[in-house]
Amino acid sequence: CIFGFFNTIEYFTGFLLYWIPFYYVFKLAFLAWLMIPHFSGAHVLYLKFISPAYRSIISKQPVQQAKSD
């Protein structure tokens, strides 16, 4: 999911990202941090950002009741 996000952003803004110094080095370091099991980067990212955002979105949706005929 994160790698796909980076690829989508780079597709549309690649010409701008080329001028940001060390962008690709930071991207590599971030993706390595996510993938190396010793650091548990993906787990940390999920617990601190993705899960709370998902829960807040789900809690705002109205609960639909089943129709009884």
PyMOL Python script that loads the backbone (N, CA, C, O; Angstrom):
from pymol import cmd

cmd.read_pdbstr("""\
ATOM      1  N   CYS A   1       0.826  -1.180   0.000  1.00  0.00           N
ATOM      2  CA  CYS A   1       0.000   0.000   0.000  1.00  0.00           C
ATOM      3  C   CYS A   1       0.885   1.264   0.000  1.00  0.00           C
ATOM      4  O   CYS A   1       0.657   2.193  -0.775  1.00  0.00           O
ATOM      5  N   ILE A   2       1.868   1.278   0.860  1.00  0.00           N
ATOM      6  CA  ILE A   2       2.751   2.448   0.952  1.00  0.00           C
ATOM      7  C   ILE A   2       3.592   2.583  -0.320  1.00  0.00           C
ATOM      8  O   ILE A   2       3.779   3.687  -0.831  1.00  0.00           O
ATOM      9  N   PHE A   3       4.098   1.448  -0.829  1.00  0.00           N
ATOM     10  CA  PHE A   3       4.900   1.481  -2.045  1.00  0.00           C
ATOM     11  C   PHE A   3       4.048   1.963  -3.223  1.00  0.00           C
ATOM     12  O   PHE A   3       4.524   2.740  -4.051  1.00  0.00           O
ATOM     13  N   GLY A   4       2.817   1.518  -3.300  1.00  0.00           N
ATOM     14  CA  GLY A   4       1.906   1.972  -4.347  1.00  0.00           C
ATOM     15  C   GLY A   4       1.623   3.463  -4.233  1.00  0.00           C
ATOM     16  O   GLY A   4       1.522   4.158  -5.245  1.00  0.00           O
ATOM     17  N   PHE A   5       1.496   3.956  -3.009  1.00  0.00           N
ATOM     18  CA  PHE A   5       1.293   5.385  -2.789  1.00  0.00           C
ATOM     19  C   PHE A   5       2.479   6.184  -3.319  1.00  0.00           C
ATOM     20  O   PHE A   5       2.302   7.193  -4.002  1.00  0.00           O
ATOM     21  N   PHE A   6       3.700   5.722  -2.997  1.00  0.00           N
ATOM     22  CA  PHE A   6       4.893   6.405  -3.502  1.00  0.00           C
ATOM     23  C   PHE A   6       4.931   6.391  -5.026  1.00  0.00           C
ATOM     24  O   PHE A   6       5.248   7.405  -5.647  1.00  0.00           O
ATOM     25  N   ASN A   7       4.612   5.263  -5.626  1.00  0.00           N
ATOM     26  CA  ASN A   7       4.643   5.174  -7.089  1.00  0.00           C
ATOM     27  C   ASN A   7       3.620   6.090  -7.739  1.00  0.00           C
ATOM     28  O   ASN A   7       3.911   6.696  -8.770  1.00  0.00           O
ATOM     29  N   THR A   8       2.443   6.205  -7.167  1.00  0.00           N
ATOM     30  CA  THR A   8       1.424   7.097  -7.718  1.00  0.00           C
ATOM     31  C   THR A   8       1.867   8.550  -7.624  1.00  0.00           C
ATOM     32  O   THR A   8       1.723   9.310  -8.581  1.00  0.00           O
ATOM     33  N   ILE A   9       2.401   8.931  -6.485  1.00  0.00           N
ATOM     34  CA  ILE A   9       2.880  10.302  -6.310  1.00  0.00           C
ATOM     35  C   ILE A   9       4.023  10.595  -7.280  1.00  0.00           C
ATOM     36  O   ILE A   9       4.064  11.666  -7.885  1.00  0.00           O
ATOM     37  N   GLU A  10       4.944   9.656  -7.427  1.00  0.00           N
ATOM     38  CA  GLU A  10       6.078   9.860  -8.319  1.00  0.00           C
ATOM     39  C   GLU A  10       5.654   9.922  -9.776  1.00  0.00           C
ATOM     40  O   GLU A  10       6.293  10.611 -10.571  1.00  0.00           O
ATOM     41  N   TYR A  11       4.608   9.230 -10.139  1.00  0.00           N
ATOM     42  CA  TYR A  11       4.140   9.245 -11.522  1.00  0.00           C
ATOM     43  C   TYR A  11       3.691  10.648 -11.924  1.00  0.00           C
ATOM     44  O   TYR A  11       4.002  11.116 -13.020  1.00  0.00           O
ATOM     45  N   PHE A  12       2.957  11.315 -11.031  1.00  0.00           N
ATOM     46  CA  PHE A  12       2.425  12.629 -11.351  1.00  0.00           C
ATOM     47  C   PHE A  12       3.386  13.774 -11.040  1.00  0.00           C
ATOM     48  O   PHE A  12       3.298  14.833 -11.660  1.00  0.00           O
ATOM     49  N   THR A  13       4.295  13.580 -10.095  1.00  0.00           N
ATOM     50  CA  THR A  13       5.183  14.675  -9.684  1.00  0.00           C
ATOM     51  C   THR A  13       6.655  14.310  -9.805  1.00  0.00           C
ATOM     52  O   THR A  13       7.493  14.901  -9.125  1.00  0.00           O
ATOM     53  N   GLY A  14       6.978  13.356 -10.650  1.00  0.00           N
ATOM     54  CA  GLY A  14       8.361  12.908 -10.779  1.00  0.00           C
ATOM     55  C   GLY A  14       9.324  14.009 -11.172  1.00  0.00           C
ATOM     56  O   GLY A  14      10.458  14.050 -10.695  1.00  0.00           O
ATOM     57  N   PHE A  15       8.877  14.898 -12.038  1.00  0.00           N
ATOM     58  CA  PHE A  15       9.748  15.994 -12.471  1.00  0.00           C
ATOM     59  C   PHE A  15      10.057  16.965 -11.348  1.00  0.00           C
ATOM     60  O   PHE A  15      11.109  17.605 -11.365  1.00  0.00           O
ATOM     61  N   LEU A  16       9.167  17.092 -10.371  1.00  0.00           N
ATOM     62  CA  LEU A  16       9.428  17.957  -9.209  1.00  0.00           C
ATOM     63  C   LEU A  16      10.265  17.242  -8.151  1.00  0.00           C
ATOM     64  O   LEU A  16      11.137  17.847  -7.527  1.00  0.00           O
ATOM     65  N   LEU A  17       9.995  15.952  -7.954  1.00  0.00           N
ATOM     66  CA  LEU A  17      10.730  15.193  -6.945  1.00  0.00           C
ATOM     67  C   LEU A  17      12.199  15.017  -7.323  1.00  0.00           C
ATOM     68  O   LEU A  17      13.050  14.811  -6.457  1.00  0.00           O
ATOM     69  N   TYR A  18      12.484  15.097  -8.597  1.00  0.00           N
ATOM     70  CA  TYR A  18      13.863  14.979  -9.053  1.00  0.00           C
ATOM     71  C   TYR A  18      14.731  16.085  -8.452  1.00  0.00           C
ATOM     72  O   TYR A  18      15.922  15.875  -8.222  1.00  0.00           O
ATOM     73  N   TRP A  19      14.157  17.242  -8.198  1.00  0.00           N
ATOM     74  CA  TRP A  19      14.914  18.383  -7.702  1.00  0.00           C
ATOM     75  C   TRP A  19      15.024  18.423  -6.175  1.00  0.00           C
ATOM     76  O   TRP A  19      15.744  19.263  -5.635  1.00  0.00           O
ATOM     77  N   ILE A  20      14.335  17.546  -5.487  1.00  0.00           N
ATOM     78  CA  ILE A  20      14.434  17.488  -4.014  1.00  0.00           C
ATOM     79  C   ILE A  20      15.664  16.659  -3.658  1.00  0.00           C
ATOM     80  O   ILE A  20      15.731  15.478  -4.000  1.00  0.00           O
ATOM     81  N   PRO A  21      16.632  17.256  -2.980  1.00  0.00           N
ATOM     82  CA  PRO A  21      17.858  16.519  -2.661  1.00  0.00           C
ATOM     83  C   PRO A  21      17.584  15.327  -1.741  1.00  0.00           C
ATOM     84  O   PRO A  21      16.838  15.435  -0.768  1.00  0.00           O
ATOM     85  N   PHE A  22      18.183  14.223  -2.057  1.00  0.00           N
ATOM     86  CA  PHE A  22      18.136  12.997  -1.258  1.00  0.00           C
ATOM     87  C   PHE A  22      16.731  12.407  -1.125  1.00  0.00           C
ATOM     88  O   PHE A  22      16.494  11.621  -0.208  1.00  0.00           O
ATOM     89  N   TYR A  23      15.803  12.756  -1.999  1.00  0.00           N
ATOM     90  CA  TYR A  23      14.458  12.188  -1.920  1.00  0.00           C
ATOM     91  C   TYR A  23      14.506  10.670  -2.040  1.00  0.00           C
ATOM     92  O   TYR A  23      13.891   9.957  -1.247  1.00  0.00           O
ATOM     93  N   TYR A  24      15.235  10.184  -3.027  1.00  0.00           N
ATOM     94  CA  TYR A  24      15.263   8.744  -3.265  1.00  0.00           C
ATOM     95  C   TYR A  24      16.018   7.999  -2.158  1.00  0.00           C
ATOM     96  O   TYR A  24      15.708   6.841  -1.877  1.00  0.00           O
ATOM     97  N   VAL A  25      16.981   8.635  -1.543  1.00  0.00           N
ATOM     98  CA  VAL A  25      17.688   8.028  -0.411  1.00  0.00           C
ATOM     99  C   VAL A  25      16.748   7.915   0.787  1.00  0.00           C
ATOM    100  O   VAL A  25      16.715   6.884   1.459  1.00  0.00           O
ATOM    101  N   PHE A  26      15.987   8.972   1.049  1.00  0.00           N
ATOM    102  CA  PHE A  26      15.022   8.940   2.159  1.00  0.00           C
ATOM    103  C   PHE A  26      13.895   7.942   1.888  1.00  0.00           C
ATOM    104  O   PHE A  26      13.424   7.261   2.799  1.00  0.00           O
ATOM    105  N   LYS A  27      13.478   7.866   0.645  1.00  0.00           N
ATOM    106  CA  LYS A  27      12.441   6.901   0.291  1.00  0.00           C
ATOM    107  C   LYS A  27      12.941   5.478   0.525  1.00  0.00           C
ATOM    108  O   LYS A  27      12.223   4.645   1.078  1.00  0.00           O
ATOM    109  N   LEU A  28      14.157   5.210   0.106  1.00  0.00           N
ATOM    110  CA  LEU A  28      14.742   3.887   0.300  1.00  0.00           C
ATOM    111  C   LEU A  28      14.860   3.559   1.789  1.00  0.00           C
ATOM    112  O   LEU A  28      14.537   2.449   2.214  1.00  0.00           O
ATOM    113  N   ALA A  29      15.322   4.526   2.574  1.00  0.00           N
ATOM    114  CA  ALA A  29      15.471   4.304   4.013  1.00  0.00           C
ATOM    115  C   ALA A  29      14.109   4.062   4.669  1.00  0.00           C
ATOM    116  O   ALA A  29      13.987   3.194   5.533  1.00  0.00           O
ATOM    117  N   PHE A  30      13.096   4.814   4.271  1.00  0.00           N
ATOM    118  CA  PHE A  30      11.759   4.647   4.843  1.00  0.00           C
ATOM    119  C   PHE A  30      11.175   3.286   4.492  1.00  0.00           C
ATOM    120  O   PHE A  30      10.623   2.606   5.357  1.00  0.00           O
ATOM    121  N   LEU A  31      11.293   2.882   3.228  1.00  0.00           N
ATOM    122  CA  LEU A  31      10.764   1.578   2.816  1.00  0.00           C
ATOM    123  C   LEU A  31      11.533   0.434   3.470  1.00  0.00           C
ATOM    124  O   LEU A  31      10.943  -0.592   3.809  1.00  0.00           O
ATOM    125  N   ALA A  32      12.840   0.598   3.650  1.00  0.00           N
ATOM    126  CA  ALA A  32      13.625  -0.425   4.346  1.00  0.00           C
ATOM    127  C   ALA A  32      13.191  -0.514   5.803  1.00  0.00           C
ATOM    128  O   ALA A  32      13.078  -1.611   6.350  1.00  0.00           O
ATOM    129  N   TRP A  33      12.948   0.635   6.435  1.00  0.00           N
ATOM    130  CA  TRP A  33      12.468   0.643   7.821  1.00  0.00           C
ATOM    131  C   TRP A  33      11.132  -0.089   7.939  1.00  0.00           C
ATOM    132  O   TRP A  33      10.891  -0.793   8.920  1.00  0.00           O
ATOM    133  N   LEU A  34      10.262   0.080   6.935  1.00  0.00           N
ATOM    134  CA  LEU A  34       8.980  -0.611   6.954  1.00  0.00           C
ATOM    135  C   LEU A  34       9.134  -2.122   6.807  1.00  0.00           C
ATOM    136  O   LEU A  34       8.398  -2.883   7.435  1.00  0.00           O
ATOM    137  N   MET A  35      10.078  -2.559   5.987  1.00  0.00           N
ATOM    138  CA  MET A  35      10.164  -3.972   5.628  1.00  0.00           C
ATOM    139  C   MET A  35      11.048  -4.818   6.535  1.00  0.00           C
ATOM    140  O   MET A  35      10.829  -6.025   6.637  1.00  0.00           O
ATOM    141  N   ILE A  36      12.028  -4.232   7.189  1.00  0.00           N
ATOM    142  CA  ILE A  36      12.950  -5.013   8.025  1.00  0.00           C
ATOM    143  C   ILE A  36      12.243  -5.398   9.326  1.00  0.00           C
ATOM    144  O   ILE A  36      11.822  -4.521  10.081  1.00  0.00           O
ATOM    145  N   PRO A  37      12.110  -6.696   9.594  1.00  0.00           N
ATOM    146  CA  PRO A  37      11.353  -7.144  10.772  1.00  0.00           C
ATOM    147  C   PRO A  37      11.924  -6.661  12.107  1.00  0.00           C
ATOM    148  O   PRO A  37      11.177  -6.503  13.072  1.00  0.00           O
ATOM    149  N   HIS A  38      13.215  -6.427  12.174  1.00  0.00           N
ATOM    150  CA  HIS A  38      13.839  -5.992  13.424  1.00  0.00           C
ATOM    151  C   HIS A  38      13.259  -4.658  13.909  1.00  0.00           C
ATOM    152  O   HIS A  38      13.124  -4.447  15.114  1.00  0.00           O
ATOM    153  N   PHE A  39      12.920  -3.772  12.993  1.00  0.00           N
ATOM    154  CA  PHE A  39      12.423  -2.442  13.362  1.00  0.00           C
ATOM    155  C   PHE A  39      10.912  -2.393  13.542  1.00  0.00           C
ATOM    156  O   PHE A  39      10.415  -1.499  14.227  1.00  0.00           O
ATOM    157  N   SER A  40      10.167  -3.316  12.956  1.00  0.00           N
ATOM    158  CA  SER A  40       8.694  -3.349  13.028  1.00  0.00           C
ATOM    159  C   SER A  40       8.077  -2.032  12.574  1.00  0.00           C
ATOM    160  O   SER A  40       7.112  -1.552  13.168  1.00  0.00           O
ATOM    161  N   GLY A  41       8.628  -1.464  11.538  1.00  0.00           N
ATOM    162  CA  GLY A  41       8.148  -0.175  11.044  1.00  0.00           C
ATOM    163  C   GLY A  41       6.724  -0.213  10.544  1.00  0.00           C
ATOM    164  O   GLY A  41       5.954   0.712  10.802  1.00  0.00           O
ATOM    165  N   ALA A  42       6.354  -1.269   9.831  1.00  0.00           N
ATOM    166  CA  ALA A  42       4.995  -1.372   9.316  1.00  0.00           C
ATOM    167  C   ALA A  42       4.001  -1.494  10.467  1.00  0.00           C
ATOM    168  O   ALA A  42       2.907  -0.933  10.404  1.00  0.00           O
ATOM    169  N   HIS A  43       4.368  -2.214  11.504  1.00  0.00           N
ATOM    170  CA  HIS A  43       3.499  -2.374  12.673  1.00  0.00           C
ATOM    171  C   HIS A  43       3.311  -1.029  13.387  1.00  0.00           C
ATOM    172  O   HIS A  43       2.199  -0.682  13.786  1.00  0.00           O
ATOM    173  N   VAL A  44       4.383  -0.292  13.540  1.00  0.00           N
ATOM    174  CA  VAL A  44       4.319   1.021  14.193  1.00  0.00           C
ATOM    175  C   VAL A  44       3.453   1.967  13.365  1.00  0.00           C
ATOM    176  O   VAL A  44       2.608   2.673  13.915  1.00  0.00           O
ATOM    177  N   LEU A  45       3.656   1.986  12.054  1.00  0.00           N
ATOM    178  CA  LEU A  45       2.877   2.846  11.172  1.00  0.00           C
ATOM    179  C   LEU A  45       1.393   2.503  11.257  1.00  0.00           C
ATOM    180  O   LEU A  45       0.548   3.398  11.284  1.00  0.00           O
ATOM    181  N   TYR A  46       1.078   1.221  11.299  1.00  0.00           N
ATOM    182  CA  TYR A  46      -0.317   0.803  11.393  1.00  0.00           C
ATOM    183  C   TYR A  46      -0.935   1.218  12.725  1.00  0.00           C
ATOM    184  O   TYR A  46      -2.038   1.764  12.758  1.00  0.00           O
ATOM    185  N   LEU A  47      -0.231   0.960  13.816  1.00  0.00           N
ATOM    186  CA  LEU A  47      -0.797   1.256  15.138  1.00  0.00           C
ATOM    187  C   LEU A  47      -0.958   2.750  15.402  1.00  0.00           C
ATOM    188  O   LEU A  47      -1.929   3.163  16.036  1.00  0.00           O
ATOM    189  N   LYS A  48      -0.024   3.557  14.928  1.00  0.00           N
ATOM    190  CA  LYS A  48      -0.056   4.982  15.254  1.00  0.00           C
ATOM    191  C   LYS A  48      -0.852   5.830  14.271  1.00  0.00           C
ATOM    192  O   LYS A  48      -1.350   6.890  14.650  1.00  0.00           O
ATOM    193  N   PHE A  49      -0.990   5.394  13.012  1.00  0.00           N
ATOM    194  CA  PHE A  49      -1.631   6.247  12.014  1.00  0.00           C
ATOM    195  C   PHE A  49      -2.810   5.594  11.311  1.00  0.00           C
ATOM    196  O   PHE A  49      -3.895   6.174  11.268  1.00  0.00           O
ATOM    197  N   ILE A  50      -2.625   4.420  10.768  1.00  0.00           N
ATOM    198  CA  ILE A  50      -3.654   3.817   9.927  1.00  0.00           C
ATOM    199  C   ILE A  50      -4.847   3.353  10.758  1.00  0.00           C
ATOM    200  O   ILE A  50      -5.990   3.650  10.409  1.00  0.00           O
ATOM    201  N   SER A  51      -4.605   2.639  11.837  1.00  0.00           N
ATOM    202  CA  SER A  51      -5.696   2.123  12.657  1.00  0.00           C
ATOM    203  C   SER A  51      -6.544   3.241  13.269  1.00  0.00           C
ATOM    204  O   SER A  51      -7.769   3.155  13.191  1.00  0.00           O
ATOM    205  N   PRO A  52      -5.968   4.282  13.872  1.00  0.00           N
ATOM    206  CA  PRO A  52      -6.816   5.359  14.407  1.00  0.00           C
ATOM    207  C   PRO A  52      -7.614   6.083  13.319  1.00  0.00           C
ATOM    208  O   PRO A  52      -8.770   6.448  13.537  1.00  0.00           O
ATOM    209  N   ALA A  53      -7.010   6.289  12.163  1.00  0.00           N
ATOM    210  CA  ALA A  53      -7.739   6.947  11.075  1.00  0.00           C
ATOM    211  C   ALA A  53      -8.891   6.077  10.594  1.00  0.00           C
ATOM    212  O   ALA A  53      -9.989   6.573  10.341  1.00  0.00           O
ATOM    213  N   TYR A  54      -8.641   4.796  10.472  1.00  0.00           N
ATOM    214  CA  TYR A  54      -9.682   3.872  10.036  1.00  0.00           C
ATOM    215  C   TYR A  54     -10.821   3.811  11.046  1.00  0.00           C
ATOM    216  O   TYR A  54     -11.992   3.814  10.667  1.00  0.00           O
ATOM    217  N   ARG A  55     -10.481   3.756  12.320  1.00  0.00           N
ATOM    218  CA  ARG A  55     -11.508   3.702  13.361  1.00  0.00           C
ATOM    219  C   ARG A  55     -12.364   4.974  13.380  1.00  0.00           C
ATOM    220  O   ARG A  55     -13.576   4.902  13.587  1.00  0.00           O
ATOM    221  N   SER A  56     -11.747   6.120  13.169  1.00  0.00           N
ATOM    222  CA  SER A  56     -12.530   7.361  13.177  1.00  0.00           C
ATOM    223  C   SER A  56     -13.452   7.433  11.970  1.00  0.00           C
ATOM    224  O   SER A  56     -14.559   7.963  12.065  1.00  0.00           O
ATOM    225  N   ILE A  57     -13.006   6.906  10.839  1.00  0.00           N
ATOM    226  CA  ILE A  57     -13.859   6.888   9.650  1.00  0.00           C
ATOM    227  C   ILE A  57     -15.036   5.938   9.856  1.00  0.00           C
ATOM    228  O   ILE A  57     -16.175   6.275   9.533  1.00  0.00           O
ATOM    229  N   ILE A  58     -14.761   4.763  10.390  1.00  0.00           N
ATOM    230  CA  ILE A  58     -15.808   3.771  10.621  1.00  0.00           C
ATOM    231  C   ILE A  58     -16.816   4.260  11.664  1.00  0.00           C
ATOM    232  O   ILE A  58     -18.014   4.019  11.518  1.00  0.00           O
ATOM    233  N   SER A  59     -16.355   4.931  12.695  1.00  0.00           N
ATOM    234  CA  SER A  59     -17.268   5.378  13.753  1.00  0.00           C
ATOM    235  C   SER A  59     -18.195   6.493  13.271  1.00  0.00           C
ATOM    236  O   SER A  59     -19.259   6.687  13.859  1.00  0.00           O
ATOM    237  N   LYS A  60     -17.830   7.223  12.231  1.00  0.00           N
ATOM    238  CA  LYS A  60     -18.665   8.310  11.709  1.00  0.00           C
ATOM    239  C   LYS A  60     -19.749   7.807  10.764  1.00  0.00           C
ATOM    240  O   LYS A  60     -20.711   8.531  10.508  1.00  0.00           O
ATOM    241  N   GLN A  61     -19.626   6.603  10.244  1.00  0.00           N
ATOM    242  CA  GLN A  61     -20.619   6.073   9.324  1.00  0.00           C
ATOM    243  C   GLN A  61     -21.840   5.603  10.098  1.00  0.00           C
ATOM    244  O   GLN A  61     -21.718   4.967  11.145  1.00  0.00           O
ATOM    245  N   PRO A  62     -23.023   5.921   9.573  1.00  0.00           N
ATOM    246  CA  PRO A  62     -24.240   5.464  10.262  1.00  0.00           C
ATOM    247  C   PRO A  62     -24.412   3.952  10.103  1.00  0.00           C
ATOM    248  O   PRO A  62     -24.062   3.368   9.077  1.00  0.00           O
ATOM    249  N   VAL A  63     -24.950   3.355  11.130  1.00  0.00           N
ATOM    250  CA  VAL A  63     -25.194   1.916  11.108  1.00  0.00           C
ATOM    251  C   VAL A  63     -26.494   1.672  10.359  1.00  0.00           C
ATOM    252  O   VAL A  63     -27.524   2.262  10.686  1.00  0.00           O
ATOM    253  N   GLN A  64     -26.451   0.804   9.356  1.00  0.00           N
ATOM    254  CA  GLN A  64     -27.641   0.491   8.573  1.00  0.00           C
ATOM    255  C   GLN A  64     -28.337  -0.714   9.181  1.00  0.00           C
ATOM    256  O   GLN A  64     -27.706  -1.726   9.489  1.00  0.00           O
ATOM    257  N   GLN A  65     -29.620  -0.592   9.346  1.00  0.00           N
ATOM    258  CA  GLN A  65     -30.397  -1.687   9.905  1.00  0.00           C
ATOM    259  C   GLN A  65     -30.974  -2.517   8.775  1.00  0.00           C
ATOM    260  O   GLN A  65     -31.324  -1.995   7.717  1.00  0.00           O
ATOM    261  N   ALA A  66     -31.068  -3.818   9.012  1.00  0.00           N
ATOM    262  CA  ALA A  66     -31.630  -4.712   8.017  1.00  0.00           C
ATOM    263  C   ALA A  66     -33.142  -4.497   7.913  1.00  0.00           C
ATOM    264  O   ALA A  66     -33.823  -4.261   8.911  1.00  0.00           O
ATOM    265  N   LYS A  67     -33.639  -4.583   6.698  1.00  0.00           N
ATOM    266  CA  LYS A  67     -35.071  -4.437   6.479  1.00  0.00           C
ATOM    267  C   LYS A  67     -35.781  -5.739   6.849  1.00  0.00           C
ATOM    268  O   LYS A  67     -35.320  -6.832   6.520  1.00  0.00           O
ATOM    269  N   SER A  68     -36.886  -5.597   7.524  1.00  0.00           N
ATOM    270  CA  SER A  68     -37.681  -6.780   7.827  1.00  0.00           C
ATOM    271  C   SER A  68     -38.995  -6.681   7.055  1.00  0.00           C
ATOM    272  O   SER A  68     -39.724  -5.696   7.170  1.00  0.00           O
ATOM    273  N   ASP A  69     -39.281  -7.708   6.273  1.00  0.00           N
ATOM    274  CA  ASP A  69     -40.504  -7.704   5.459  1.00  0.00           C
ATOM    275  C   ASP A  69     -41.611  -8.463   6.119  1.00  0.00           C
ATOM    276  O   ASP A  69     -42.708  -8.557   5.569  1.00  0.00           O
TER     277      ASP A  69
END
""", "prot")
cmd.dss("prot")
cmd.show_as("cartoon", "prot")
cmd.util.cbc("prot")
cmd.orient("prot")
